[in-house]
Structure formats: C-alpha cells, structure tokens
Amino acid sequence: MIKNFTTRFIEEMDGKLVFDRVLYSDLVTKYKTPLFVILPNAIRENINLLKNVLNDIFRNNEIFYSLKTNYHETVVKTVKQENIGVELVSPFEMSIALKYWPDLSNSIYGGLFKAPEYIQFAVSHQIKYISVESLSEIQYIHKIAKENDVIQKILLRVKSTNNRYLGIDIKKSINTIKKILEKYQNVALCGLHIHTPTKKTFYKEFMNRTTEVLEVLSILESKIDTTISTLNLGGGLPESSTIQKNDLLKLFTTIKELLETKGYSTKKLNIILEPGRFVVGNACVFLSKILDIRAVDEKKWVVLDVGTHHIPKFGKGELRFFVANNVATSYDTRFSIIGPLPTESDILRKNYNLPNDIAVGSYIAILNAGAYTFSMWREFCTSRPKVIAIDSGSIKDH
C-alpha cells in the first residue's frame, strides 16, 4: 500500500485516487487530459503551518509568497485569504497583485533589474519594501520617492557565496553605501536580504545564509550609524511534503539561537521569509494519460501527454507518479517517463518505479506539480492544459 500522497487532501479509496473528495475518474471523464488540478486546502494548510511555526519562535515575522512560483488566480486568491504578502520581481507580477489587492503595501519588490519606470510603478502603488540589487538603484528610488513625497523602505540584498552576480558585495562597498545613505534622505535602510536556491540540504543552506548575513550586518552596523530592524532570509524551503513540522521548528529555533548568540534580540528583529515551493508545490497535480509504452535497449519507456513544456526543469524538484486507478499495487518495475514532444530531451524522470502491468490508456497522477509549472508553461506543439480547482469537493472550472 502506497501511503504518501504528498498532502492529506489526496487520498486512496478502493485503490483509486481521490482529490479533496473528488474521484479521479470523474475528472478525466469530464475534462480529459492533460488536466492541472489545484487544491486550495493544501495551500491553506501549508501557509498556516509556516505561520504557526514562525509565530511560536519569532515575535515579529512576515511571510511573502513568491508569486513567480505559481500565479494562477486560485493560488493568488487563496494566498490573499490567508493574509500573507507577496514577493514580486517584475511589473507583470505587480499588475497581477493589483488585481487582488488595492495597492502593493503588502509586497516586496525584488528582482535582478529594476528600470526607473518599474520603480516608479512600485513606489506610486505604495510598495512596502524594495530589495536593492545594485547601489545604482538607490539613486532612482530616492528620486522617485521624493517626487511621491514618501520615505521608501529598502533592503540591501547581500551577495552570498552561492551567487556570483546577484546582490551587493557590502563588505567591499561599505564606504560607498555610507555616502549614498547620507546623501539620499528619501530612502530608509531597514534591513538585509539574502537568498540561495532551494536544495535538499535546506537546513544547511538556511544556517549558512543566516551566518553570512549576520557577518555582513555586524560590519554594516560598525561602519554606519543605522539600526537594522529586518532580516529577509528569502525562500528556499522545499515542498512541504518533504519536511515535517518538527524540521521547521528545529530550523527556526536554531536560527533564533544563532541570532541571540550574536547579540540580536528576536524580540526586536523582524524575520521575513519568501516561500514559493513550500506553499504551492504539493497543492497541484497533473492528471495525464499513457499514450504509449516502449522498450528501447531492454529498458521500458512510458509516453505521457504531459511533458517538459508543462513541467520544465524548475518544476521537476520532487515529482511523484502514481497510477490513478491502481495506487495500492506493487510499484516494482523501472520505467523512464517521457512527454509527447518530438525530441529525446522531453524526459520527466528516468528509472522510476511503476507497476509492471500498466497499460496504454491508463492515467498517471503527477504529484508535487505546483511549483514553476503553470507560470512557465509553453504552447509548444500542444495547447495549454485545462485547469480546475477542487475545494472540499467543489470543482471550479477555469
């Protein structure tokens, strides 16, 4: 019996998959495949798990969902319902946020490049924080903030050892930073921001980035007359299906202890996180059909109607595959799983265990498909998949 379906809102009934009270066969009969299924209850549960852990450990904390991970309207509406903010990296994402919020006062604007007109758009819509990637941005932020008669909060993104060209080398630029902050009075430096990519060794990554940002913070406060009130530790949490509550408690308790050991009171410091995969990764499923089964060089290959144009490299992190009508059988035969594109690079997984007796026409559920799928789809050779949301048995057709 296979038990781990990544979220409790995906269950097995008589050997068949059920998505938040709806049987898979009802879905494929009505909507066909490929079908993208969003489970808002899983999003809610993930957000509230993270909220509860952070509130237990840090007096002051904020969560900003990374909108680039998945900006489908159901996802964004659910995020809004749970009263967390959004992290944005482009005018396109800002325009999406403004469909659901009256302004950007619950948002962080980051990203590698910010043209003056982008900064103008953000400031004029009351952006809460701007994460500064280069010192030249501060001049534009000051000018635009002054024109709008506001003091704009900024975070300096720290160049980490894992990123060669993202962020600012604050150690080398400390004197320049001091002069800039003295000159430009319509910006308020309130914090530092650091981020590294999501990895399976997320605990080590978070501890390393916290250590790194504290070293920079110490240098900054020794050279500049300023008090840093906010540390943005970025994203990087994996899908919630891969970690437990105790893992999160251990991680953030250890971070709190590190902060206090270095002399920073967590009663005063505001801790920001920018989760993406953790919020939505396990909350979406692809339902696909087996188009063909082939044997090549004594290896078995399954061809699906879902491919890498639906689930690109960024979205492949923790994919899991289940035969929707036969989840209780033994998964003991190695198959490589490919999509329908006319290229040998359309590979979703190699050497993945599936039942030996799978057949053409069977349905495969691809779990943990919520991150960097919808937001990176390409209409290459095929049309976009149908999208539905299932909320406590109620289906909304998109």
Stockholm file with secondary structure:
# STOCKHOLM 1.0

chainA/1-398         MIKNFTTRFIEEMDGKLVFDRVLYSDLVTKYKTPLFVILPNAIRENINLLKNVLNDIFRNNEIFYSLKTNYHETVVKTVKQENIGVELVSPFEMSIALKYWPDLSNSIYGGLFKAPEYIQFAVSHQIKYISVESLSEIQYIHKIAKENDVIQKILLRVKSTNNRYLGIDIKKSINTIKKILEKYQNVALCGLHIHTPTKKTFYKEFMNRTTEVLEVLSILESKIDTTISTLNLGGGLPESSTIQKNDLLKLFTTIKELLETKGYSTKKLNIILEPGRFVVGNACVFLSKILDIRAVDEKKWVVLDVGTHHIPKFGKGELRFFVANNVATSYDTRFSIIGPLPTESDILRKNYNLPNDIAVGSYIAILNAGAYTFSMWREFCTSRPKVIAIDSGSIKDH
#=GR chainA/1-398 SS CCCCCSSTTEEEETTEEEETTEEHHHHHHHHCSSEEEECHHHHHHHHHHHHHHHHHHCSEEEEEEEGGGCCCHHHHHHHHHTTCEEEECSHHHHHHHTTTSSSSTTEEECCSCCCHHHHHHHHHTTCSEEEESSTHHHHHHHHHHHHTTCCEEEEEEBCCTTCSSSSBCHHHHHHHHHHHHHHCTTEEEEEEECCCCCCTTHHHHHHHHHHHHHHHHHHHHHHSSCCCCEEECCCCCCCGGGCCHHHHHHHHHHHHHHHHHTTCCTTTCEEEECCSHHHHGGGEEEEEEEEEEEEETTEEEEEESCCTTTSCGGGCTTCEEEETTCTTSCCCEEEEEECSSSSTTCEEEEEEEECTTCCTTCEEEEESCCSSSGGGCCCSSSCCCEEEEEETTEEEEC
#=GC SS_cons         CCCCCSSTTEEEETTEEEETTEEHHHHHHHHCSSEEEECHHHHHHHHHHHHHHHHHHCSEEEEEEEGGGCCCHHHHHHHHHTTCEEEECSHHHHHHHTTTSSSSTTEEECCSCCCHHHHHHHHHTTCSEEEESSTHHHHHHHHHHHHTTCCEEEEEEBCCTTCSSSSBCHHHHHHHHHHHHHHCTTEEEEEEECCCCCCTTHHHHHHHHHHHHHHHHHHHHHHSSCCCCEEECCCCCCCGGGCCHHHHHHHHHHHHHHHHHTTCCTTTCEEEECCSHHHHGGGEEEEEEEEEEEEETTEEEEEESCCTTTSCGGGCTTCEEEETTCTTSCCCEEEEEECSSSSTTCEEEEEEEECTTCCTTCEEEEESCCSSSGGGCCCSSSCCCEEEEEETTEEEEC
//
